[in-house]
Amino acid sequence: MRDVSVVGIGQTKVKEHWNKSLRELATEAILAAMKDGHVENVDALYIGNMLSGELTGQENLGALIADEAGLRGIEAMKVEAACGSGGAAIRAGYLAVAAGAYDVVIVAGAEKLTESSNCYTTASLAMAADADYENVHGISFVALNAMLMRRYMYEYDLMPEDFAMFSMNAHANAANNPYAMFQSPITLEQYNRARNVSDPISVMDSSPVGDGAAVLILMPTTSLNGNSARAIKIAASAVATDSLSLHARRDPLWLSAVELSARKAYEQAGVTPHDIDLFEVHDAFSIMSVMSLEAAGFASRGRGAYLARENEITPKGRLPLSTMGGLKARGHPVGATGVYQAVEAVTQLRGEAGKNQVIDARVAMTQSLGGVAANAITHIFTN
Amino acid sequence: MRDVSVVGIGQTKVKEHWNKSLRELATEAILAAMKDGHVENVDALYIGNMLSGELTGQENLGALIADEAGLRGIEAMKVEAACGSGGAAIRAGYLAVAAGAYDVVIVAGAEKLTESSNCYTTASLAMAADADYENVHGISFVALNAMLMRRYMYEYDLMPEDFAMFSMNAHANAANNPYAMFQSPITLEQYNRARNVSDPISVMDSSPVGDGAAVLILMPTTSLNGNSARAIKIAASAVATDSLSLHARRDPLWLSAVELSARKAYEQAGVTPHDIDLFEVHDAFSIMSVMSLEAAGFASRGRGAYLARENEITPKGRLPLSTMGGLKARGHPVGATGVYQAVEAVTQLRGEAGKNQVIDARVAMTQSLGGVAANAITHIFTN
């Protein structure tokens, strides 16, 4: 397999884009990435998206977006792994370049969640869980996470406040990210007083629904030519799965897909959790951050929340998380999120993260989850 | 890139599967393919599907189906390119094996179209076309094809009857395929008297809505070991795109994505159209067969229909088409269809096609189209 590097990145701001369609958002991010990477000719496009059919009545996004971006004719397809679709699209693009099939590949993630009514968006997001055994009972996706958080708090004797630092860190970081949906820090008091969504998950534990698109341009590391100056290497690309439904897991409090894909990624990159300088974690809900930290080997079982309490997750801490705002505050346009994470990791490794710059960042990890970590797609980037 | 072979195939019958869910259909085909290929351990699953979200309320099919088939943990994701999703999934699986990432990969195509009301299925299928510029006017997918057929007949001075042989051949072949939806031949009189769907397309020009799943198991050609006896090589895998909307094409009567992907495939396989022993064409509507034959180089412009009139498309003809019934009579569970085509091509190259066997078949081509050939995914198989 050929080594693969990221030579260009692009993104739109995450927000409720009432005046831009899905195709416009995706095209804006693609053109930005092509400009950033000084790339004019492209061989293929893999686009991560979860709900374009349900919410905007549009499937066949690959051909549509390729054409819209002026690339009519190239190979193009959509890749879907629920909220992990962006990570899965990176994986597909990575394989195409690693195989030697193509030399310039666009990986896009794009999602428009606000084209529909809020309740229909919520119902559609639940399609990430098991339709026949979970959704049929009317449970929403946040409610599944709330059950996990409740059980976790019971098992490890925690309070909601123990999760606060994850959200506070995310919001503090987003304040310095012009592409983030929420650009204001939050206080512990705001966290504690936040309205309930699905007990014990409050709005301050939840990532917001938003629209956006993010893009990577991938090339083989050996043929970067004029693109090498700011190129960032993909040192690992790994995917693992778990059951969709929580009841089918032997241990609902352990994210085995996260563990498996992180292990594979560490092995590929030849690193350990200690080598990771920053981790773009899938903080769709704060319980997911905590459980991901444990399964990925950054904290022992039941101790994930303590990492945050000990203040180690800020950009100056031992393991900076959600360095540009994370899903919580940058926003979570589901199928685009995995690519946003990668764009942010590349920004850090280029040393272009401004006030949120992680000093001497050399190794960055991103993890994109589909469903309640039914899919886990882990990438490790190095400069 | 490593050479890739098909070592196992599986399929369910295409029909209205009222008593089987999407996950059951997919799993049935996967287990059949694993048995056929004597495969017990699998590294990854790529599943082609278009409408699981819209029609069955289920996204995240990759993880779901992997788990259901007893393969929890492996890499899995869904690939979508509208009606060409099956072909796109083969492409994704091919790249994973060609890259050297995996040694045993399952490619599945699965679709359940009859879980919903007919009118909702029709509306969902229209998501293969342009939501903002075509569907918004209320046009259905068959109506788009009807406009093409009408224009084609006008330009080349043809009658509907000139298209009859494509459907008659498909139905005759399906009669010998136990997995086909329609197993009865049709006469010219039946074709001529068929009820109108969208003038000039009749039910006898249209592939039927159905449920089904089909599966390939791919391995690197160099490490087949005990699987080599009936292995069939993938000699080419190529994807190209066109605009989704018909009005945006310079020449609506020319399928440029078909031309482009077929050309790339011929080049990869080192063959010409003359070398193709059978062609599983995307005969969603008979006009698509005719235009595909021209764009793929089997007939000159405006002469595609004559191939059928000259009786050259039967299993004993010069270019056998739809040898196991095609989309028209085997049935068209959209996201599964591209994989059915490949299963049938492999069946032919193994010499296991029974009464429909193409004598001395050595080179088989399949083409999976998304939208009105907005995506064209071409594969060439050799034994």
Interface residues (C-beta under 8 A of the other chain):
Chain A: M1 S21 R23 A44 M50 L51 G53 E54 T56 G57 Q58 E59 N60 L61 G62 A63 L64 A66 D67 R72 G73 I74 E75 A76 M77 K78 V79 E80 A81 A82 A88 R91 A92 L95 A96 A98 A99 G100 A101 S124 A126 M127 A128 A129 D130 A131 D132 N135 A238 V239 A240 T241 D242 S243 L244 A248 S256 A257 L260 G370 G371 A374 N375
Chain B: M1 S21 R23 A44 M50 L51 G53 E54 T56 G57 Q58 E59 N60 L61 G62 A63 L64 A66 D67 R72 G73 I74 E75 A76 M77 K78 V79 E80 A81 A82 A88 R91 A92 L95 A96 A98 A99 G100 A101 S124 A126 M127 A128 A129 D130 A131 D132 N135 A238 V239 A240 T241 D242 S243 L244 A248 S256 A257 L260 G370 G371 A374 N375
